Structure formats: structure tokens, C-alpha cells
Amino acid sequence: PFGPVMQFRREHAMVELELYAFPGDEPSDFALYEDDGVSFEHEHGIFAETHISCSCSRNVMEIRIGTPTGPYTDLPAERTWTVVAALDQEPATVTVNGLDVSGWVWDPDRGELRIPGCGSPCEVCIALS
């Protein structure tokens, strides 16, 4: 994930993040790790993790962004994700949490689909024709 450009830690709240997803044959998942960035509280377990996963079948790509978990609580009350997926073709449909969305943008020159405004948690489903 990418956040805002900053000159120093905590200059801006990490309210808007971008997630780049690249389809593959195997499912992938990881945890976005967050702590205060300045203290050693993480050594005592004071951090948060957000589980993120991506899986692809023949014509469908699914991306899941979970809710942050853990005792670190200095996180934004709400977070917005822009999901960017590298694809070989324009999708037929895009849903977020089971609802069709229309604000996505397909860039054929870059082979890139941008889906702004995804909340957290969310499940993005991209269906190819």
C-alpha cells in the first residue's frame, strides 16, 4: 500500500491509501503493519495489522481488505482505499462489498483499473469478460 507523500512521520493521517494488486496463479496475502513510528511500544505488542488478500480464478479477481486489529488504536476512524489492479483487459463488472460500482476508471495504455472510494473492510470483485 501507498500513502500520502510526507516530509516526516505523522505529517498527515493515513486516511487515503492506494493498494496495487497484480494477478497471479497463486493467492497472496499479507498484513499492513502500523505503529506510532517513534516509540518502542511495538516491542510490547502495541501495533495494528490489516489483513489484505488477493486471489484470481480464470475470469475473476478478488481483493479483500480487512479491518485493522491489534492494541494500537491511533488509527484514522475511517480509511479510504483506492484499489489499482493490473489487468490484460477492461473488466466486465466491478463490485465492492457485493454492490456494482460505477466510479472505476480503465486505462488501456497502462493496463490498469482504478477503483476509488473503497472503505475498510471491503471486498472487491473484478469480473473479466
N, C-alpha and C positions, 0 to 999 in steps of 0.2 A: 504493500500500500504506500501511497504517496500523500503527504500532507502539504500544507502551505509552506512556501519558502520563508525561512526565518533567519535572522541575524544572530539570535541567541535562543537557548531553550526557553520555552514557555512565553515567547514573544506573542504568539497567537494561540488561541484554543484550537485543538484539533477537532473542529466541528465538521469540516468538509474534507473527506478523504477520497482518493481515487484508487481503485483496485484494477490491476491489469491481469487478465486471465488469458491463458494460451492453452487451447485444447490439446489433449494428448490421449494416448491409448489407455493409460492407467489413471485412476482417480488420484487427486492430490489434495492434501490438506495441510494446514499449518495454523499456528496461533500468533496473532498480533499481540506482542508483549508491550505493556505500558507500565511505567512507574513515574515517580516525580522527576527523575533525571538529574537530581542533585544530591540526594542523601544516600545513605547506605541501608535504608529501610527495606530495600528489595532483598537483602541478605536475611531478613527476618520474615520473608514471605509477603511483604506488602507490595503487591503488584497485581495487575489485572491482565487477563488474556481474553482475546476474542477469537473464537474458532472460525476458520474460513475454509471452505472446501469447494472443489470443482470436479465434476465428473462429466464424461461425454459418452454418449452412445452413438449409434450411426448417424442420426439426424437431430439429436438434442444435446444441448449443453446446459448443465445445471450448476449454478453457483449459489452457495449458501453462506451468509454472513450471520454469525450468531450474536448473542448479547454478551457484553463483557462480563466476566466472572472473576471473582477474587476480592481480597480485602482492600485493595487500593480503590478509593472512591472519588478521587479528584479528577473525574472524567466529565466531559460535557453531558448535560442532561439528555440532549438529543444529538444524534450524529447523522449526517447525510453522506451517502456514498455515491460516487459516480463509478459505475462498472464499465470497464472498457474490455471488449473481447476481440481477439484476433481471429478472424474468420475468412474462409475462402469464398464465401458468397453472402449476399444480403439475406437476412433471416426472413422467414415467412411470418412468424409471430414472435412476440416478446411478452412475457408475463412477469409480474413481480407480485409475489405472495398470492398467486393464482388469478390475478386480475390483468387483463390486457392493458398495456401501456402504449401511449402514442408519442411520447416525447423523445423517443430514441432517434439517433442520427447514424446513418450508414455512410461511411467514407470508402467508396470503391477503390480509390487510388492507394489508400493505406491498408485496405482490407480490415477495417476497424469499425466496430459497433460501439457507440457510446450510449449508455443508459443513465441519465442523470436522475437525481432525486430519490434514490433508494434509501429507505430508512434502515434502522437496525433494531431487531433482526430482520432479515429478508431472505427470500428465495427467488432467484432469477432463473427463468427457464427460457432458453432461446431455441426455437424450432426452425430448422432449415427445411427448405422445400425438397 
